[in-house]
Amino acid sequence: MGKMSMAGRETLLAHHVMKHYVGLKEGEQVLILADSETDDGLVEAFASAAYFFNAEPTIVVTPPSFRELEKLPSKVALKALEAADVYVPMTPTSGHSVHATEVARLKAE
């Protein structure tokens, strides 16, 4: 048996995360927030995983933010976040973990 392709590994990873860590449910709205530096294959793998679980993914791509590591997503992305049941941050240049406070605030409202 040969080695698994990168796309195959990305697909398995995305399915594993969505099933075991997110607990994605049918019909949930999934926001995948990426920037132009995010690996397209990984974004597609997460969107595909959402479809697999009969959820509805939306991909928002923002410009990279190399200088402003604590910059929040755009107003449009934040509006999309308000409607999302699941948030998958994939913005390597903007320090995606700093969005956690804003996500918690939006979900608490």
C-alpha positions, 0 to 999 in steps of 0.5 A, a space after each residue: 500500500 502506498 503513501 497517503 497523499 497530502 489531500 487524503 491526509 487533509 481530508 482525514 484530519 478535517 473529518 476527524 476534527 469535525 466529528 470528534 472535536 466539533 461534534 458537527 451536526 446536520 444542518 449546522 451553519 459552518 463559518 470557515 474563516 481563511 486568509 489568502 495565505 491559508 492552504 486552499 486544500 485544507 480549507 476545501 477539506 474542511 468544507 468537504 467535511 461539513 458537507 459530508 456531515 450534512 452541514 452548510 459551510 461558508 468560506 470567508 477569505 480575508 486579506 493577510 494581516 502580518 502586522 496586526 496580530 490581534 486584528 479582528 475579522 472584518 465587519 462582514 466576517 463578524 456578521 457571518 460569525 453571528 449566524 454561524 453555529 460552528 466557527 473554524 478559524 484558519 487565518 495563520 497570519 492574523 493570530 486566529 486564536 485572538 478571535 476567541 474573545 469575540 466569538 465568546 461574546 457573540 455566542 453569549 448574546 
